[in-house]
Amino acid sequence: MSPVREHFNPVITGLLREHDRVPLDKIDERKSFQRQILFLMNAIKLEEFEQSFS
């Protein structure tokens, strides 16, 4: 596992747990967690992509 994944995986896992605790009827709050998770996942992919050219 890449260092960037090792750094962000606990954060993403925590966000997923918080997302799962939010009731289904709170759509905006759930979407906010989803956006944060997707942002971090994209940041990981971008960092790994950049490192592959180093």
C-alpha positions as CSV (number, residue, x, y, z in Angstrom):
1,M,0.0,0.0,0.0
2,S,1.3,3.4,-0.9
3,P,2.3,5.9,1.9
4,V,-0.5,8.3,0.8
5,R,-3.1,5.5,1.1
6,E,-1.8,4.5,4.5
7,H,-2.1,8.2,5.6
8,F,-5.7,8.7,4.2
9,N,-7.3,5.3,4.8
10,P,-8.0,5.9,8.5
11,V,-9.6,9.3,7.6
12,I,-11.8,7.7,4.9
13,T,-12.8,4.9,7.2
14,G,-13.8,7.4,9.9
15,L,-15.9,9.4,7.4
16,L,-17.6,6.2,6.2
17,R,-18.5,5.3,9.7
18,E,-19.9,8.8,10.3
19,H,-21.8,8.6,7.0
20,D,-23.4,5.3,8.1
21,R,-24.6,6.8,11.4
22,V,-26.5,9.6,9.6
23,P,-30.2,8.7,9.2
24,L,-31.3,8.0,5.6
25,D,-33.6,11.0,5.5
26,K,-30.8,13.5,6.0
27,I,-29.7,13.4,2.4
28,D,-27.7,16.6,2.4
29,E,-25.6,15.6,5.3
30,R,-25.0,12.1,3.8
31,K,-24.0,13.7,0.5
32,S,-21.6,16.0,2.3
33,F,-19.8,12.9,3.7
34,Q,-19.8,11.3,0.2
35,R,-18.2,14.4,-1.3
36,Q,-15.5,14.5,1.3
37,I,-14.8,10.8,0.8
38,L,-14.7,11.1,-3.0
39,F,-12.4,14.2,-2.7
40,L,-9.9,12.2,-0.6
41,M,-10.0,9.2,-2.9
42,N,-9.3,11.4,-5.9
43,A,-6.4,13.1,-4.0
44,I,-4.9,9.6,-3.3
45,K,-5.2,8.7,-7.0
46,L,-3.7,12.0,-8.1
47,E,-0.8,11.6,-5.7
48,E,-0.1,8.0,-6.7
49,F,-0.2,9.1,-10.4
50,E,2.3,11.9,-9.8
51,Q,4.5,9.6,-7.9
52,S,4.5,7.1,-10.7
53,F,6.3,9.7,-12.9
54,S,8.9,10.6,-10.3
